[in-house]
Amino acid sequence: MIEIVTPLVPPLLRALRGDRPDTYPVWFMRQAGRSLPEYREARRGTGMIESCLIPELAAEITLQPVRRHRVDAGIFFSDIMVPLALAGVDVEIASGVGPVIDEPVRTAADVRRLTALEPGDASAITEAVRLVVAELASTPSGNATWTPLIGFAGAPFTLAAYLVEGRPSRDHLAARAMMHADPQAWAALMRWCADISGAFLTTQVDAGASAVQLFDSWAGSLSRADYVTHVAPWSRRALEQVAGRVPRLHFGTGTGHLLEELAVGADAVGIDYRTPLDEAAARLPGVPLQGNIDPALLAAGWAPLEAHTLDVLARGKAAPAHVVNLGHGVPPDTDPGVLTALVERIHAA
């Protein structure tokens, strides 16, 4: 009889299910990106959205930080604008500006025009995920023989905010005005964004992603009442599309006042650097947490970074499980050697 040996569950997946593995699982938001010289070389002469839609290139960029830093998960290299581009929205990532929408969505007629668009051909995403998963299948993670891939999508409000504003905005006045001035058009826009995000997550899970993260860049600009009424149902709708298939992380920046709402429909919640993990754990009993090293400390020298990291780990013990991460993305000027050393220190804790 041939004995079938099942690989041990990687630390990240154990933690997201509420278990505490022997070593802390750690990965970094924006680990696949601008801080790595190999990333800049790989992307030389290729636009951001184009890079995300070349399967071999997107896979290579996803894998670079796993090879270099020995983190416990890959995060799929993509951009929150990619699902919009696949659906046919005219969007450009302008240097020094960010996403720019050629025709902002400002009226009910604009919403009807937009929502007639279908999700589009995601075969490039499927192929890129399959390439990554194939390599990660033989990349050790903790006591496991493989490393998981986290799928990624922008949350409905973040997509809607860009669509309405037409470009990055500090306070999203046009989007916030629209949700009150025309609630029906707003709901139709958010439904479409939720379904686009959910379909993007589903594509990645179908291709082999072992977890997903819904990232809300701009929800922190909302009051709790507006978030609960006009946004939360649509984020849940996006996450529901992969419910029961993989663990689901929900993360937003500046969302300390929304933690309880972020937890609904998610299996774990990412905490940004503004809210201590023990305080978050008290508000979210039984919920695994992710976070929340302050990215600024990466440039502050080893002594303060180590002390801060150990404090984060200590506070994280209040949660049932803790995935170590930054409280936002890796800054582009970060020394990659600092990240590698930080991973080693966290694994040794």
Buried (B, 14 or more C-beta within 10 A) or exposed (E): EEEEEEEBBBBBBBBBBBEBBEBBBBBBBBBBBBBBEBBEEBBEEEEBBEBBBBBEBBBBBBBBBBEBBBBBBBBBBBBBBBBBBBBEBEBBBEEEEBBBBEEBBBEBEBBEEBBEBEBBEBEBBBBBBBBBBEBBEEBBBBBBBBBBBBBBBBBBBBBBBBBBBBEBBEEBEBBBEBBEEBEEBBBBBBBBBBBBBBBBBBBBBBBBBBBBBBBBBBBBBBEEEBBBBBBBBBBBBBBEBBEEBBBBBBBBBBBBBBBEBBBBBBBBBBBBBBBBBBBBBEEBEEBBBBBBBBBBBBEEEEEEBBEBBEBBBEBBEBBBBBBBBBBBBBBEEBEBEBBBBBBEBBBEE
